[in-house]
């Protein structure tokens, strides 16, 4: 096909090909899942990738998620995508998700529930068919809208860099194509497209920015505002990527992880430039939550200023200062599970594994519970020995409960609340919910990592000894060159 200089088809194809090459999005021989809703953006994405696939040497697989949000119209949308894919001899898969139910279950908005459902479908399909990339239809306007929304919420360089063109296996080949050019491309190529009524509902923030705020700003300040914002995001992405690389090494040198808690050394943190230190804190939060989003500037500033010992962060994470470190604590979970005796019992919700074995009395020589600071930041002892004959039935591991009491070893038979024991040992308040409590029947055997019960201590008459060892997930600080 021969294109004129002003041909929107040629402009789109040239831009998409250039973007793929600039960011190394697709390698020859790879399979790319193209996410297609049926709207202009995704249809332009699919059609342009299909045209370029021969030249660039990759294969396409079409994916459409039926959200079950618009009744019969949603069925027609899915059929449109299937018919178009088949007309191009492309394999196609239609997934299904009840987005309203997902939003209700997860207590999130409809937009977020739809995003969660789509990503879940695409990644499962990628694993199923052995694909290498997932192509999404975010365009230049989406980029500009994202910059404005994040600026309004309070974001740093990473947030204002907008939507990344490449994020792991996810690629966005039309991220540098404006929406007006996409619409012209669809008309020129006579592509069938659908209109989603939700895209015009102003109760959604993005639609409000798209149809009200950006047009007004463009009229008042800059007719080329969309392109300007997108270019700004692109340049900020260069800065953000450079700083992220430096911050990654700084994070490893200044932080450690124990169980599900991430700790950042304040002394090392203060030695970094603020541009790096802020990212170290953000990475600690991300490691704690598994999130890839950025923290708002307000949270970063509160952590850096150091005027508060405890700061509440998104995703119900609590940042708490303790013994020269800032600990990032995820929300605790109630645990009550049987312990394999003998054997290994993984406890992912506490970030540890329990190992047990049974010893006879001849192995009692080294079975003296004592306080020995080991690899753990929080715990005083990672191993304990108990009189197994005094245990009633199975051994269970649970988290603490209100009113928990026991008789600590070495306290001359005096009973004590577990809460008071942990306070006396200066265990941070937010870590106490992650302390494993080993019980037999209704009796506490060992406050894991801290103190055995006097009632279960090994004595001369002990026949069988239960050895319990805690192996927390540990990541130590690394010696890295950061700047």
VENPEHU-V775955 format. One record per residue. N is the residue number from 0. RES is the residue in one small letter. OMEGA is omega in whole degrees, -180 to 180 (999 if undefined). NEAR is the number of other ideal C-beta (glycine too) atoms within 10 Angstrom. D_LAST is the distance of its C-alpha to the last C-alpha in whole Angstrom. Layout:
# VENPEHU-V775955
N;RES;OMEGA;NEAR;D_LAST  N;RES;OMEGA;NEAR;D_LAST
This chain:
# VENPEHU-V775955
0;x;-180;7;51  1;x;-177;5;51  2;x;173;13;49  3;x;-176;8;49  4;x;-178;6;46  5;x;-177;7;47  6;x;180;16;47  7;x;179;21;45  8;x;179;20;45  9;x;179;16;44  10;x;-180;17;41  11;x;-177;25;40  12;x;179;21;40  13;x;-179;13;38  14;x;-180;19;35  15;x;179;25;35  16;x;180;17;35  17;x;180;12;32  18;x;179;19;30  19;x;-179;22;31  20;x;-177;11;30  21;x;-176;11;27  22;x;180;16;25  23;x;-173;10;27  24;x;-173;22;29  25;x;175;22;32  26;x;177;11;32  27;x;178;7;36  28;x;-179;9;38  29;x;175;15;36  30;x;-177;16;38  31;x;172;23;37  32;x;178;25;38  33;x;180;28;39  34;x;-173;21;39  35;x;175;28;43  36;x;-175;23;44  37;x;177;24;47  38;x;-177;18;45  39;x;-177;21;45  40;x;-175;23;41  41;x;178;24;41  42;x;175;24;44  43;x;178;29;43  44;x;-177;27;40  45;x;-177;24;42  46;x;-179;21;44  47;x;178;25;42  48;x;179;25;40  49;x;179;17;44  50;x;-176;17;44  51;x;-174;18;41  52;x;180;16;41  53;x;-179;9;43  54;x;-176;9;41  55;x;171;17;38  56;x;176;12;40  57;x;179;21;39  58;x;-176;14;41  59;x;174;20;42  60;x;-174;20;43  61;x;179;23;44  62;x;178;24;43  63;x;177;25;45  64;x;176;25;45  65;x;-174;19;48  66;x;-178;24;47  67;x;-179;15;50  68;x;-173;17;50  69;x;174;15;53  70;x;-177;8;56  71;x;-179;7;57  72;x;178;13;55  73;x;176;18;52  74;x;180;12;55  75;x;178;12;55  76;x;-179;22;51  77;x;-179;21;51  78;x;177;13;54  79;x;-179;18;53  80;x;-180;24;50  81;x;-178;17;51  82;x;-179;11;54  83;x;-180;22;52  84;x;-179;23;50  85;x;178;12;53  86;x;177;9;54  87;x;-180;13;51  88;x;179;7;52  89;x;175;18;48  90;x;-176;14;48  91;x;179;19;47  92;x;177;17;47  93;x;176;16;48  94;x;-178;17;46  95;x;177;12;48  96;x;176;19;46  97;x;-171;15;48  98;x;179;21;45  99;x;178;14;47  100;x;179;12;48  101;x;179;18;44  102;x;-179;18;43  103;x;-178;12;46  104;x;-176;10;45  105;x;-179;11;41  106;x;178;8;42  107;x;178;14;40  108;x;-179;13;41  109;x;179;18;42  110;x;-178;15;40  111;x;179;14;37  112;x;177;23;40  113;x;178;21;40  114;x;179;13;37  115;x;-179;16;37  116;x;-179;22;40  117;x;-178;21;39  118;x;178;15;35  119;x;179;14;37  120;x;-177;21;40  121;x;-178;23;38  122;x;176;16;36  123;x;178;11;39  124;x;179;18;40  125;x;179;20;37  126;x;-177;9;38  127;x;-175;9;41  128;x;180;13;42  129;x;179;8;39  130;x;-177;21;37  131;x;-176;16;33  132;x;173;20;33  133;x;-178;23;34  134;x;179;28;34  135;x;-171;23;35  136;x;176;23;36  137;x;-176;22;34  138;x;-177;26;34  139;x;179;24;33  140;x;176;20;35  141;x;180;22;34  142;x;-179;26;30  143;x;179;27;32  144;x;-179;25;33  145;x;179;22;30  146;x;-180;23;28  147;x;-178;19;31  148;x;-179;17;32  149;x;176;20;28  150;x;-179;12;28  151;x;-180;11;31  152;x;-176;13;30  153;x;-177;15;26  154;x;175;21;23  155;x;-177;20;20  156;x;-178;18;18  157;x;180;23;18  158;x;-179;23;22  159;x;173;20;23  160;x;172;25;22  161;x;-177;27;25  162;x;-179;19;26  163;x;176;19;24  164;x;177;22;26  165;x;178;17;25  166;x;-173;12;24  167;x;179;10;25  168;x;-177;16;29  169;x;179;21;29  170;x;-178;23;30  171;x;-174;23;31  172;x;-178;30;33  173;x;-177;27;34  174;x;180;26;32  175;x;178;20;32  176;x;179;27;36  177;x;-176;21;37  178;x;180;18;40  179;x;180;13;43  180;x;177;18;42  181;x;-180;26;42  182;x;177;15;46  183;x;179;18;47  184;x;-179;25;46  185;x;179;21;48  186;x;-180;12;51  187;x;-178;14;51  188;x;179;15;50  189;x;-179;6;53  190;x;175;15;51  191;x;180;12;52  192;x;178;18;50  193;x;177;17;50  194;x;-180;12;50  195;x;-177;16;48  196;x;180;9;50  197;x;180;15;47  198;x;-179;13;45  199;x;-179;11;47  200;x;-174;11;47  201;x;175;12;45  202;x;176;9;45  203;x;-174;15;42  204;x;-177;15;39  205;x;179;15;38  206;x;178;16;41  207;x;177;15;42  208;x;-175;20;38  209;x;-171;20;40  210;x;-179;13;43  211;x;-171;11;43  212;x;-176;15;40  213;x;177;18;39  214;x;179;13;42  215;x;179;11;43  216;x;179;16;39  217;x;179;16;40  218;x;-174;10;43  219;x;-169;8;42  220;x;-170;10;39  221;x;180;12;38  222;x;-180;9;40  223;x;-173;12;37  224;x;-179;18;35  225;x;-179;23;35  226;x;-180;16;33  227;x;180;15;31  228;x;180;25;30  229;x;178;25;29  230;x;177;15;27  231;x;179;16;25  232;x;-179;24;24  233;x;179;16;23  234;x;178;10;21  235;x;177;18;19  236;x;177;20;19  237;x;179;10;17  238;x;-176;14;15  239;x;-180;22;15  240;x;178;13;14  241;x;-179;11;11  242;x;178;19;10  243;x;179;18;11  244;x;179;11;10  245;x;-178;19;6  246;x;179;25;9  247;x;178;16;11  248;x;179;16;9  249;x;180;25;8  250;x;-180;27;12  251;x;-179;18;13  252;x;-174;18;12  253;x;-173;30;13  254;x;172;25;16  255;x;-180;18;19  256;x;174;20;22  257;x;-176;22;26  258;x;180;25;29  259;x;-177;22;28  260;x;175;25;26  261;x;-178;26;22  262;x;178;24;21  263;x;179;25;18  264;x;-176;17;17  265;x;-180;17;18  266;x;178;9;16  267;x;180;18;13  268;x;-178;22;13  269;x;180;12;14  270;x;-178;15;11  271;x;167;20;9  272;x;-177;12;9  273;x;-180;11;12  274;x;179;14;11  275;x;-179;21;9  276;x;179;23;12  277;x;179;24;15  278;x;175;26;13  279;x;178;26;13  280;x;178;26;17  281;x;179;23;18  282;x;177;22;17  283;x;177;27;19  284;x;180;24;22  285;x;178;20;22  286;x;-178;18;22  287;x;-174;21;25  288;x;-172;18;27  289;x;-180;8;26  290;x;174;14;25  291;x;179;9;23  292;x;179;14;24  293;x;171;23;22  294;x;176;26;23  295;x;-178;17;24  296;x;-178;15;23  297;x;179;10;25  298;x;180;21;24  299;x;-178;22;21  300;x;179;12;22  301;x;179;18;24  302;x;-178;25;22  303;x;-176;14;19  304;x;175;9;22  305;x;-179;12;23  306;x;-180;7;27  307;x;176;12;28  308;x;-176;10;28  309;x;-180;14;29  310;x;176;18;28  311;x;-177;11;30  312;x;177;21;28  313;x;-178;12;29  314;x;175;13;31  315;x;176;11;32  316;x;176;22;29  317;x;175;18;29  318;x;-174;24;26  319;x;179;19;27  320;x;-179;17;26  321;x;176;19;27  322;x;175;11;26  323;x;179;11;23  324;x;168;22;22  325;x;178;23;22  326;x;178;23;24  327;x;-173;28;24  328;x;176;24;28  329;x;177;22;30  330;x;-178;12;33  331;x;177;18;36  332;x;174;12;38  333;x;-179;10;42  334;x;173;18;42  335;x;-175;11;46  336;x;175;15;46  337;x;177;11;48  338;x;179;23;46  339;x;-180;14;47  340;x;-12;17;49  341;x;178;12;48  342;x;-178;10;45  343;x;178;12;42  344;x;177;18;42  345;x;178;13;38  346;x;-174;20;38  347;x;-179;12;35  348;x;175;16;35  349;x;178;24;34  350;x;-179;17;32  351;x;174;25;34  352;x;178;15;36  353;x;176;23;39  354;x;179;16;41  355;x;171;19;45  356;x;180;13;47  357;x;178;12;51  358;x;173;18;52  359;x;-173;11;55  360;x;-180;14;56  361;x;180;7;56  362;x;-174;14;52  363;x;-175;17;52  364;x;-177;7;51  365;x;-174;9;47  366;x;178;19;48  367;x;-180;9;47  368;x;-178;19;45  369;x;-179;9;43  370;x;-180;12;39  371;x;-180;9;37  372;x;-176;9;33  373;x;-176;13;31  374;x;-176;12;28  375;x;174;16;29  376;x;-174;21;27  377;x;-169;23;30  378;x;179;24;33  379;x;179;15;35  380;x;-179;20;37  381;x;-178;17;36  382;x;178;17;40  383;x;178;26;43  384;x;-177;23;47  385;x;176;27;50  386;x;-174;22;54  387;x;-179;22;54  388;x;-179;12;58  389;x;180;18;57  390;x;-179;19;55  391;x;179;10;57  392;x;-174;8;57  393;x;172;12;53  394;x;179;23;50  395;x;175;16;48  396;x;177;23;44  397;x;174;15;44  398;x;-172;19;42  399;x;179;21;43  400;x;179;10;46  401;x;177;6;48  402;x;179;8;50  403;x;179;17;49  404;x;172;12;50  405;x;180;24;51  406;x;-176;20;52  407;x;176;21;48  408;x;178;16;49  409;x;-179;13;50  410;x;178;14;51  411;x;175;7;55  412;x;-180;8;56  413;x;179;9;54  414;x;-178;10;53  415;x;174;16;50  416;x;179;14;48  417;x;178;21;45  418;x;-179;16;43  419;x;178;11;44  420;x;-178;20;43  421;x;177;21;40  422;x;-179;12;39  423;x;179;11;41  424;x;176;15;38  425;x;175;9;35  426;x;-178;21;34  427;x;-179;20;32  428;x;-173;14;35  429;x;177;20;33  430;x;-174;22;33  431;x;179;17;36  432;x;179;15;37  433;x;179;28;35  434;x;179;20;37  435;x;178;26;40  436;x;180;21;43  437;x;-176;25;45  438;x;172;21;49  439;x;-171;22;52  440;x;178;11;55  441;x;-177;6;54  442;x;178;14;53  443;x;178;22;50  444;x;-176;27;49  445;x;168;28;45  446;x;-168;25;43  447;x;178;25;40  448;x;-172;24;37  449;x;-176;22;39  450;x;174;25;43  451;x;174;27;46  452;x;177;24;49  453;x;-176;16;52  454;x;-175;16;55  455;x;-178;26;53  456;x;178;19;52  457;x;180;24;53  458;x;-179;8;56  459;x;-178;6;59  460;x;-179;8;61  461;x;178;21;58  462;x;180;10;59  463;x;-179;15;56  464;x;175;20;52  465;x;175;28;50  466;x;179;20;46  467;x;179;24;43  468;x;178;16;40  469;x;175;24;37  470;x;178;14;34  471;x;173;24;31  472;x;-175;14;28  473;x;168;14;25  474;x;-178;13;22  475;x;175;11;20  476;x;-179;16;16  477;x;176;12;15  478;x;-177;6;12  479;x;171;13;9  480;x;-173;8;6  481;x;-175;19;4  482;x;999;11;0
